[in-house]
Amino acid sequence: MLIVLVSYSGLYGQKDGKKITIKGSVVDGTEASIANAIITIDGEKTGYVTDSKGFYKIKVSRENKKIGIFTFTNGTVEETLDGRNIINFKFEGSVPDQISDKIEPDEEAIDIGYGHVKRKNVAGSVGKIDGTNPKYLSYNDIYEMIRGEVPGVQVNGKSIMIRGATTLNSNTEPLFVVDGVPVMTVDNILPQMVKSIEVLKGSSAAIYGTRGSNGVILINLRKGTDR
């Protein structure tokens, strides 16, 4: 009898350590579904997004406490897990779909900071630098790197303008997004630190709102495993 109880206890402990599946729907204040909103766990963004009908499904650890839905336009709403398997979310006001498509494993994708989109769906992509190419190490700074390698971009000193971008005011500077985070300057980034640079304009930059009206320059930095 004791052996049976010990065995059962061991099996229960293993089961308790497994991940649990959470699913639900995401809508805005008008009851419209929100596609491609990013799922967060304990405040951290994941690689999961809602589908075209606003549904999501994700596995979480039993140690996790909160699940949330992130949208660039309306921020994040969170719910405590509390052992629930179905958690629905509702935003206030109208929320547009967040990105054009999800990443596919066998297609090249662009990391736009709030998720991924397939390259074939990014009509406004100007160009891309693969920073792992050794030839880029010859540049003194990132501005030289962009001027010398990316078509459709004008660089004068540290001033950058993306040709064809919609300018709403006298400022023509694009929005810089480094590893998914908007920044004010990229002066401290050296060419050897760069993994890739992607330049977006038009509808491809629309997810960033008015901040992306002059175009967006996405910079991904090398990690330790990339060197």
Protein Blocks (a to p, Z undefined) as FASTA:
>chain_A
ZZmmmmmmmmmmmmmmpccddddddddfkopacehiacdeehiacfbdcdfkopacdddd
fkbmbdcdddfklopadddfklpabdcdddehjdddfbfbdcdfkbccddehjaccdfkl
mmkbfbdcdfkbmklmmpmblklmmmmmmghiacehjaccdehiacfbfblcdcddeehi
acfbfklpcfklpmbdcddehjllmmnmmmlmnopaddddddfklZZ
